[in-house]
Amino acid sequence: AAGTVVAWNAAFADYMARYRHVELGGRPFVDLLAEERRPDWRAYLADLMEGGELRFDSTYTPPGSETPLSYDVFARGIREGDAVTGAVIVCRDVTARRALETRLQQTQRLDTVGRLAGGIAHDFNNLLPAILGSASMARESLPPHHEAQSDLGDVQLAAERAAQLTRQLLAFARRH
């Protein structure tokens, strides 16, 4: 009820020893936190002592580290009869789970892009034979020195490049 730490698990002790280098027993809980976290936790503890309950996600970058840690936090007041005599705070390190979720989301986005690229490439690939065939037939029907021969050659060259790009897009779509 006084806000001091009276019991803790090994994970909390390891965390505090690694990042804050402090003794735990009898210390005010809020004093163990980083300065920027203290105002929020004072309010949280006051709510817990009123019988409240907390559940939230938290991210914290320990001193000397560049990697943020993610936590799932749950806290509840401890009741003895009608009085709240203390609180229990459970923080689970979910950093690895969040990293996996992020990778899964990236994979899903890449899969969507692959499907979209594959669909567009497939549809575009269906248009190219008509373009190439028409340009070829037009070139064959014209005399060799006709002024449109050069333009039709450019159309064929562009369509062949488009066919190569389409094959690359389809290969990308199959990989992803």
N, C-alpha and C positions, 0 to 999 in steps of 0.2 A: 504493500500500500504506500510505502514511503518512496517507491520508485528505485530502490536499490536492487542490485542483482543478488539473489540468494541461491540460485541453482542454475546450472547451464550444462549443455551437453558438450561432448568432445569437439564436434564440428565448430561450435561457436568459439570455444577456447582456442582451437587451431586458427580460426579466422582472425580473431582478435590478436593472438600472438604474432601471426604472420604480418598483419597490416597495421596494427595500432600499438603493439608492444606494451600492453598494460595488464595489470592484475585485475581480476574480475570481481572477486568476492567483496561484497559490501559497498561497491562503487555505485553511484547513481547511473542508471542505464543510459540516460541521455548524455552524460559526460563521456561515455564510451564511443559515441557516434561522431562522425565528421561534423564540423561546425555548421555546415549548410543544411544538415539533416535535423538538427536539434529543434528548431521551431515547430516543424511538422510533428515530430515525435512527442513534444510536450503536449500538443493538442490531442494526438492519438492516445497518449496515456491518460489524459484527463477524461476522454471519452470512455476508455476502458474502465476507469474507476467509477464511472456512472453505470456500469453494467453493459456497455456497448460491445460491439464485435467489429473487427476489421478484416478485410481481405482485399489485397491489392498486389499489383506487380511493381517491382522496384528495380532500378538499374543503378549500379554504383561502380565507379572506377576507383579502385584502391590506390592509395599514395604509392608512387613509384611504378605504377603499372599503366600500360596503354590500353589494356583490354578491359572493357566494362564487364561486370558480372551482373547477371539477371537473377532476381529472386521472386519467388511467390511467397507472400507474407500473409500469415493468418495470426490473429491475436484475439484473445477473449479474456474478459475479467473472470477471476476465480471467486466464486460465491461461497460463503459460509452462512447459511441461513439467508437472511435478507441483506446482509452486508457483503460488499465486494472487498475482499482482503488482499487482493493482489491481481496479477495478470500473468498469463502465459503467452509468449510470443514464439511462433514457429516460422522460421525462414527456411525455405528450400531453395538451394542453388539450382536454377533451371537454365543455366547458361548453355550447357551442351544441347538441351532440348530446343532452346530458342535458335541456336545455330542450325540444328537439323531442320527446324521449321522454315527458316530462311532459305536454306538450300533446297528444300522441297518446293517452296514457292518459286524460286528461280528456275528449277527444273520444269515446273508446270508452265511457267511463262515461255521458256525455251521450246517446250513441246508444242505449245500453241502457235508460236512463231513458225516452227517447223511444219506444222499442219497447214498453216496459212500459206507459207511459201510453196509447199507441195501442191496445194489446190490451185494457186495462181499459175504455177509453172505448168501444171497439167492442162489447165484451160488454154494457156498461151501456146503450149506445145501443139494443141489441136488446131490452132490457127496457122501455124507456120507452113505445113504442107500446102495449104491453099495459096499462100503468098509465094512460096518457092515455085510451085507448079505454074501459077499464073505468070510469074515473071519469066520462067523458062519458056513457056509456050509463046508468050509475046515476043521474046527475043528470036525464037525460031521462025516466027511468022514474018519478021521484018528482014529487009535486006541487011547484010553485014555492016554497011556503012551508014545506016539510018541514024539520025540524031538522037533517037530514044534508046539506042543500044547501050550507051554509056549510063544513062539513068537507070535502065533495067538491070544492068550489071551491078550498080550501086545497091539497088533493091535486093538483089540476090545475095550480095555480100552481107548486107545488114541482116537479112533473114537468117543467114548461116551463123552469124555471130549471135543472134538472138537464140538460135537453136542450141548453140554451145552454152550460153548463159542458162538456158532452160534446163539443160542436162546437169549443170552445176547446182541449180536450185533443187532439182529432184534428188540429187545425191545428198545435199544438205538435209533435205526433209527426211530421207531414209535414215540418215545417221542420228537424227534427233527425234 
